[in-house]
């Protein structure tokens, strides 16, 4: 079962990869402290506990030279994959825009709003393309024309899936797919698992759609396991028969059971296996899922159309590019034009197509004088259009500013906008006034920060004097969160460190008192202390005390194992062994307990 990459989990440097053992151990210690604080969090607690459980394996991998190098290599692959996923739709849109020439400033601004990606990031993506040429639209399309083997089968399955959006395929659809890939019709038919009809009126009733909550759960869990669909999760293509799918589900369940540790990956995989059983129960439920996949695939084409529309209009150049884009989904020219026009019509958009200009030739030849008049009028209109465009862009900048949380971010956006326009532009004065207003707000905020700091210091000193260390640290930490730009942050961090040092002594004294009151059963108290306070300087002392109790705990475990064996409660036996090994992984009794754990695991699998 796959797990999270430890370089990424610990947020270590990758280029070049961090290899210093001391730095790695410090990163583990820091993360362990963060996870310890989140153990009882209502939503993050499960993940935090899972990460704490991984600490021994993290140390084992990250402190071994060969395994660490392999981990770094895999981390880079994961980062590249995440980058591709992040820019998947943006790259499609940039490739479309680049066909008609350089991407304009307005187009970059529009894509920034559409994808919630900064303009600077999009500019960097375009500069990267100048070196690598990965946004070549024709090159992206050409790849589909030279497929073979499994890749060809996957592409045929994809085009079948797209045409299943209504729950059935028509005979002419099969012919078109076969012709598109230059394969026999029977080869396409062999991959079809939905009804096939001669005409739409013969189509059967559409199956009940997949429940939205189930669809959302599947999507979220697929992201965790880095898979694109339930078929991909089972390592199958979409055209497999149900028997093959059911076998794959059983194999996947067995694989999950062998995983042992309950990580986020295992939990997501377990839930997906359950969804697979429900979705692939029969052909009808499967068809509902396949229709859902078809809608998801077509959303890419819909996104291309959305990106191409400017001022509720799709220009001729973009219209031609969209027709080529639709070909990626197996549509011929007629189907593509029909789909794009239908989608634009529902949105109330206009399409300016060069394909329609022939009809205007006669009208233009009859109305020469009218054309001359319109060209003169157009000169004046062009000024008005330009003015309107400038106004719209300024309005968009104001809207962008409202989305920014930090005043400095708002200031940066407005400064960048003022730098990009001429000081004679009619909106320049309004933009300058807006910038001045933001800068005044920054000055007022900075004064409020100073006043809050003075009050904070007196409050924290009073709380420390009362030995209310937790509240003192809380007050100081809240100030750092509320005022992240304060120049007092370093002083506050030092103050927090001083208070925590005093608190550590008090925590250890409280532990000793609790241990004396608890009597024989001190193990749970020591474990809780280590999990809750992994950075406490007295942890070595507590670990030593815990080690001295190993014989007592071993005797208790053996007694419980004997009782559970009589009841044949193998799960309880397995869990008891697991608890002992978590506490005493390197104890003299650990090999014996591991042997018993293996025996109980076999019993559970019988």
Secondary structure, 3 states (H helix, E strand, C coil): CCCCCHHHHCCCCECCECCCHHHHHHHHHHHHHHHHHCCCCCCCHHHHHHHHHHHHHHHHHHCCHHHHHHHHHHHHHHHHHHHHHHHHHHHHHHHHHHHCCCCCHHHHHHHHHHHCCCHHHHHHHHHHHHHHCCCCHHHHHHHHHHCCHHHHHHHHHHHHHHHHHHCEEEHHHHHHHHHHHCCCHHHHHCCCCCEEECCHHHCCCCCCCCCHHHHHHHHHHHHHCCCCCHHHHCCCCCCCCHHHHHHHHHHHHHHHHHHCCCCHHHHHHHHHHHHHHHHCCCHHHHHHHHHHHHHHHHHHHHHHHHHHEECCEECHHHHHHHHHHHHCCCCCHHHHHHHHHHHHHHHCCEECCHHHHHHHHHHHHHCHHHHHHHHHHHHHHHHHHHHHHHHHHHHHHHHHHHHCCCHHHHHHHHHHHHHHCCCCCCCHHHHHHHHHHHHHHHHHHHHHHHHHHHHHHHHHHHHHHCCCHHHHHHHHHHHHHHCCCCCCHHHHHHHHHHHHHHHHHHHHHHHHHHHHHHCCCCHHHHHHHHHHCCCCCCHHHHHHHHHHCHHHHHHHHHHHHHHHHHCCCHHHHHHHHHHHHHHCCCCCCHHHHHHHHHHHHHHHHC
